[in-house]
Amino acid sequence: MKGIVAFDSVYGNTLKVAEAIAEELRGQGQEIEVIDLGKRIPRGAEADFAFIGSPTRMTKMTGRTKRFLRRLRKEHWSGHTIVAFDTVLKLPEDPEKRARSAKWTEDGAGPKIRAFAEERGMKVHPEVLRAEVVGMKGPLAPDALDKSREFARRVIRDLH
Ligand SMILES: Cc1cc2nc3c(=O)[nH]c(=O)nc-3n(C[C@H](O)[C@H](O)[C@H](O)COP(=O)(O)O)c2cc1C
């Protein structure tokens, strides 16, 4: 199958997640086009499936990601799956700090990408990949890329 991995990234963390997903999918025999939304936001991108990701900023996706989603044709994507992913802050271990931070991480770019696509009648994968960063600008948590690859492998099996 032909697939798209489209992402936005400010500090490079979501870029790394997108690259890991693309590499895994190619390893599984998929033909993958990677689209960096910081460089171009294509109109009406089409493929058999798309992974779409953004950093979580103020619990939202970036404006570029939303613009890309708005430009997708519902007629095509109602029959081809969109898979959402994001990067999100890892919650602290301390229960009190954890409770305070949770409102910034429970919702986020990934869940919003999924909801936005679904509301517009596009077909979405139920699961959202949330790759964790350990600071406001990263880096990624040590297991984030392995989890991203594993997610991509699992999802592509489901899509067959
Ligand atoms: C202005 C700003 C707002 C942010 N807001 C959130 C947030 O609401 N929730 C969260 O989990 N992380 C938040 N973060 C951390 C980002 O998730 C982190 O910068 C991002 O995952 C890095 O991805 P990137 O390197 O691809 O830009 C914020 C970071 C910045 C700079």
The ligand as an ORCA input file, in Angstrom:
! r2SCAN-3c Opt
* xyz 0 1
  C       4.403     26.987     23.901
  C       4.406     25.538     24.285
  C       3.239     24.967     24.750
  C       3.201     23.620     25.096
  N       2.034     23.080     25.560
  C       2.002     21.767     25.915
  C       0.787     21.166     26.400
  O      -0.274     21.796     26.518
  N       0.812     19.853     26.721
  C       1.945     19.105     26.603
  O       1.900     17.919     26.918
  N       3.111     19.649     26.159
  C       3.166     20.950     25.816
  N       4.331     21.495     25.356
  C       5.499     20.632     25.155
  C       5.448     20.126     23.714
  O       4.609     19.010     23.672
  C       6.846     19.823     23.181
  O       7.492     21.045     22.942
  C       6.733     19.029     21.886
  O       6.326     17.729     22.134
  C       8.015     19.008     21.155
  O       7.755     18.530     19.864
  P       8.581     19.132     18.648
  O      10.039     18.983     19.012
  O       8.232     18.278     17.496
  O       8.196     20.555     18.480
  C       4.386     22.834     24.992
  C       5.555     23.431     24.521
  C       5.579     24.753     24.166
  C       6.872     25.343     23.673
*
